[in-house]
């Protein structure tokens, strides 16, 4: 029969992972908060409108269409440089936010794996109980899949199988 402490250990792992996830979500670092705010603002229509206004005015002034200022960038080299530097910084902020989101997604995937392994373990226990009931009632269990269900899943075997599948997929591509 399988290890009876496994379910308790998995429950403890799930509780710890969940508590950690909540703590990290409540207290992001200053750099993460800054990156998230910048990314949030740059992904808004206000940002688009502001750029349309600033870049539009810049272009119209330097074409001579709006004579409110003297032409200060007639070749638009400075505009191109400003836009390039801005793009470098914005892409960096987006990558910071995406890395943090990917890390959170990885933690959720780990938690999902723990929950799934716990469910698998509990189903194995239930299958054992069903088998004992069937034996007591003298009912034959003919389904070969039922005997597969009775085998407890070893988490490291699951991870090894997943890793092997990924390696095979990487070799094929």
C-alpha positions in Angstrom: 0.0 0.0 0.0 1.1 3.6 -0.5 2.7 5.9 2.1 -0.1 7.3 4.3 1.9 10.4 5.1 2.1 11.5 1.5 -1.3 13.2 1.5 -0.4 15.2 4.6 3.0 16.2 3.1 1.4 17.3 -0.1 -1.2 19.3 1.8 1.6 21.0 3.8 3.4 21.8 0.5 0.3 23.3 -1.0 -0.4 25.4 2.1 3.2 26.7 2.1 3.3 27.5 -1.6 -0.1 29.3 -1.4 1.0 31.3 1.6 4.2 32.3 -0.1 2.4 33.2 -3.3 0.0 35.5 -1.3 2.9 37.1 0.6 4.8 37.8 -2.7 1.7 39.2 -4.3 1.2 41.6 -1.4 4.7 42.8 -1.2 6.3 43.3 -4.6 9.7 45.0 -4.6 10.0 48.7 -5.4 11.5 48.0 -8.8 8.6 45.6 -9.6 6.0 48.2 -8.5 7.7 50.9 -10.7 8.0 48.5 -13.7 4.3 47.5 -13.3 3.1 51.1 -13.1 5.2 52.1 -16.1 4.0 49.1 -18.1 0.4 49.7 -17.0 0.6 53.3 -18.1 2.4 52.6 -21.4 -0.3 50.1 -22.2 -3.1 52.7 -21.9 -4.9 54.9 -24.4 -3.7 57.9 -22.3 -0.2 57.0 -23.3 -1.2 56.7 -26.9 -3.0 60.0 -26.8 0.0 61.7 -25.1 2.4 60.4 -27.7 0.1 61.4 -30.5 0.0 64.9 -29.1 3.7 65.3 -28.4 5.0 63.6 -31.5 2.4 65.2 -33.6 3.3 68.7 -32.3 7.0 67.9 -32.7 6.5 66.9 -36.3 4.2 69.8 -37.2 6.6 72.4 -35.5 9.6 71.0 -37.4 7.7 70.9 -40.7 6.9 74.6 -40.2 3.2 73.9 -40.1 2.8 75.1 -36.5 4.9 78.3 -36.2 4.5 78.4 -32.4 8.2 77.5 -31.9 11.2 77.8 -34.2 12.1 74.6 -36.0 14.5 72.7 -33.7 14.7 69.3 -35.4 14.1 69.8 -39.1 15.7 66.4 -40.0 13.9 64.6 -37.2 17.1 63.0 -36.0 16.5 64.0 -32.4 12.9 62.7 -32.7 14.2 59.3 -33.9 16.8 59.2 -31.1 14.2 60.1 -28.4 11.8 57.4 -29.8 14.6 54.8 -29.9 15.7 55.5 -26.3 12.1 55.5 -25.2 11.6 52.1 -26.9 14.7 50.6 -25.2 13.4 51.6 -21.8 9.8 50.6 -22.4 10.8 47.2 -23.7 13.0 46.7 -20.6 10.1 47.6 -18.3 7.8 45.3 -20.2 10.3 42.5 -19.9 10.7 43.0 -16.2 6.9 42.7 -15.8 6.8 39.7 -18.0 9.5 37.9 -16.1 7.7 38.5 -12.9 4.5 37.2 -14.4 6.3 34.2 -15.8 7.7 33.5 -12.4 4.3 33.7 -10.8 2.9 31.4 -13.5 5.7 28.9 -12.8 4.8 28.9 -9.1 1.1 28.4 -9.9 2.1 25.5 -12.2 4.1 24.0 -9.3 1.1 24.4 -7.0 -1.2 22.8 -9.7 1.2 19.8 -9.9 1.1 19.4 -6.1 -2.7 19.5 -6.1 -2.9 17.0 -9.0 -0.5 14.7 -7.3 -2.6 14.9 -4.1 -5.7 14.1 -6.1 -4.0 11.2 -7.8 -2.9 9.9 -4.4 -6.4 10.2 -3.0 -7.9 8.4 -6.0 -5.5 5.6 -5.5 -6.6 5.3 -1.9 -10.2 5.3 -3.0 -9.5 2.6 -5.6 -8.0 0.5 -2.9 -11.1 1.0 -0.8 -13.3 0.1 -3.7 -11.3 -3.1 -4.3 -11.6 -4.1 -0.7 -15.4 -3.5 -0.8 -15.6 -5.5 -4.0 -13.7 -8.4 -2.4 -15.9 -8.3 0.6 -19.0 -8.5 -1.6 -17.4 -11.1 -3.8 -17.6 -8.9 -6.9 -15.0 -9.4 -9.6 -13.1 -6.5 -10.9 -12.4 -7.4 -14.5 -11.2 -4.0 -15.8 -7.4 -4.0 -16.4 -7.4 -0.2 -16.1 -8.6 -0.5 -12.5 -5.4 -2.3 -11.6 -3.4 0.7 -13.1 -5.5 3.1 -11.0 -4.5 1.2 -7.9 -0.8 2.0 -8.4 0.3 5.0 -6.5 2.0 7.7 -8.5 5.6 8.6 -7.6 6.0 12.4 -8.1 9.6 12.1 -9.3 8.6 9.6 -12.0 6.0 12.1 -13.2 8.6 14.9 -13.4 11.1 12.6 -15.1 8.5 11.6 -17.7 7.6 15.3 -18.3 11.3 16.2 -18.7 11.9 13.3 -21.1 8.9 14.4 -23.2 10.2 17.9 -23.4 13.7 16.7 -24.3 12.2 14.6 -27.1 10.2 17.6 -28.4 13.2 19.8 -28.4 15.2 17.2 -30.4 12.4 17.0 -33.0 12.4 20.8 -33.4 
